Amino acid sequence: MKNILEALKGKLVVSCQALENEPLHSPFIMARMALAAAQGGAAAIRANSVADIEAIKQQVSLPVIGIIKRDYPDSEVFITATLKEVDELMTVQPDIIALDATARPRPGKQSLAALVTEIRTRYPALTLMADIATVDDAVTAQKLGFDCVGTTLYGYTAETAGHTLPDNNCAFLQAVLAAVSIPVVAEGNVLTPACAATCLQLGAHMVVVGGAITRPQQITERFMAAITTQSTDGA
């Protein structure tokens, strides 16, 4: 448990994900993305789904942070929301499993504490990462025994909508770092190398970068937004 986190200290993790509605959705493509990330120096891969993780492990020997994104009708929680997703992920043995650890109601009205207890009972050696959106989420995750917390969902919940991690010199990241003693993973809208470096300088244990590296449609949209703004300003 501690060894994997120690090995990733100060390192870059690349998130290789593409959902069904995205043009690069394919285990083969995500595996090649992971290979490219590995060749570029990434220390680990974050991946969604058993199929993608299987394909990625055939291409690279890097540690994998595994998740399963699945929608439930009675909850906004969709990142590794229940024990079912954890069981599925464990068939491919990711090094870390991340799950939504926000305070939002969970599928079947299960509490986060109950889910963590189930996971720890079934997989006592598993390294668990809490994807959080608020400082309170981070504090709760530490109390529940998560091994690390990630700022993954900051800006993606109703409570934090409109915010991004780089806001105000990463003020949210700094607040989380001050509130907990377990490793803090900087993740979510880390769009530039400078931002990634700043997160580590501020004390993040590691940094996860996704869309800025592996989602070309989002990268293209940012270029187009900048070009459009410049054209409008110059009109």
N, C-alpha and C positions, 0 to 999 in steps of 0.2 A: 504493500500500500504506500508506504512512505517512499520507497525506492523510485516509483514511477514519478511521483511529484518532485522529488529531489532531482531526478534526471531532466525534468522539464523546466527547472528554475532558470529564469532569464531567457527563455527560448520563445521561438515563434511556432504557433500551431496554425495550420491552414485548414479552414473549413471547406470541404468539398461536397457541396450539396446542390441538387437541382430538383425541384418539385415537379409533379406531373404536368403542370401547365407551363413549364419552362423549356426552352429549346434544347438544353443540354441534358435533359432527364434521361439517364441511362447508366447502369452500373459500369459498363465498359468505359464510357466517357469520364465518369467520376474517378475510375481507377487510373486513367491516363492523367487526369488532373492531379491526382495524388502523386503520381510518378514525377510529374513536372515540379510539383511543390517540393518533393524530396530532393530532386536534383538542384533546386534553388536554395536548399539549406533548411527547409522546415524540419522541426524536431518531432512533430506529431501531426496527425490528421483528425479532424472532427468530421464525422460522417453520419448520414441519416439512412436507416433501413438495413436489414440483414443482408439483402442482395448487394447493396453498395459496399458494405463492409467486407463481405466475402470477396468481391472483385478487387477491392483495394488491397486486401491482404495478399492477394496473388501477385500484386505488382510491387509492393513496398514492404519493408520490414519495420516501418515506424510504428510507434504506439498509436492506438486509435481511441479517441473519445467517441463512444457510440450513443446515438439517440434514435428514437423512432417518433416521427411526427404523425399524429393520428387525431382526427377530429372526433369529438364526442358531443352528442346533441345537448347534453345537460351541463356543459362546462366550456369555458374559454381556454382551459389548460389543454395543451396538445403536444407538448414535448415530453415523451416518456411518462405518460400521465398515470399509468396503472402498473401493477405487478405483471400483467400480461405482456406489456412491452419489454419489461426487464427480462422476463423469462425468454422471450424471443431473442433479445440481444445476446443473452448468455450462451446461446447456441453457437455464436461466432466469437465468443470470448474477447470482447473489447477490453482494453486496459483500464478504462474509466467509463462509467456510464453517467451521463448528465440528465437531470430531470427538472422540470418546472418546479421551483420551490417558492413561488409567489403565494400570497395569502388568498388568492382567488379560489372560489369553490371548485372542488375537484369532481371528476366523474363519480357518480354513485354516492356523492356527498361524503366520500372518504376523507379523513383528515390526512394532512401531510405526515404527521407523527405516526399514524397507523401504517401508512405506506412504508415509511422508513423502517419501522419495526419489522414489517413483513420481509423487506429486502434484506435486512441485516440477519434475520433468522435463517433465511434460505441461502444467502450468499455472504457469509460473515467476512470474507477477505476482500470483497469488492470495494474498489475505490469509487466513492460517490461524489459527484459534482452538483452543486445547487445552482441552477439558473435563476437569478433573482432580479427584482426590479426596484426594490427599495432597501434602505439601510435596515429597516425592521426585518425585512425578509432575510437579510444576511445574518443578523443577530439570531433569529429563530433557527436558521439552518445550522449555525454553529452549535446551538444548544441541542439540536436533534442529532448531532454527530456526523454531519457531512464532513468530508475530508477537505473540500475546497469550495469556494463560492465564485461564481462568474457573474459579471454585470450584464449578461446576455439579454435580459428582457427589459432593461432600462430604456424607456421610450416606446415600448411595445405593449404597455398595459394602459387601461383607461386613466389610471392615477398618474402615470408618467408620460402620457402622450405629449408630443411636441418637443421632448428633450432628447439630446444625443449625448453619448459619452464624452466627446471632446468639449462640451459646453463649459465655459468659464474655467479653462485650464484643468479640465477633468475633475471638477469639484465633486461630482458624485463618486468617482473612483476614490478620491482622497477621503471622503466621508466613510466609505465602506472600509477602507484600509484602517481608519482610526477606530472603527467599531468592532472589528473582529481580529482574532489572532491566527486563524487558519489561513492558508494561502488564498489570495484573491486573484482571480483570472480576469484580465481586461478583455472584454468581448462586446461587440455591438457597435457598428458604425465606426470602426477603426479604419479610416479610408486612406490614410497616407502612411508612408514609412516614418515620417516625423512624428505622427500621432502615436504610432506603435512604440517608438523609442521613448517618447515622453511618458507613456503609461508605465514602462519598465523603470524609468528613472524615478518615477513617483513612488515606486514600491510594489507594483503588480508582480506577482510571482511568474506569470507568463502572459503572453498576449495571443488572442485568437483573431485571425483575419479571415474573412470569408468573401463577401461580395466584391471587395476591392481587388481580389486576385482571381476568383473563380466564377464570377457571374458577368460575362461580357456584355449582356444586355443592360445591366445596371451601370457598368463603366461607360458604355456608349451614351446612355441617358445623361450622365453627368457632363460628358463632353458637349452634348447637344444643348443642355441647359446653359452652360457657360457661353457657348457660341451665340445662342439666341439672346442671352442677356447683353452680350457685347454689341450685337447687331442693333438691339433696341436702344441701348444707351447712345450709340453713335448715329442714330437716325435723326 
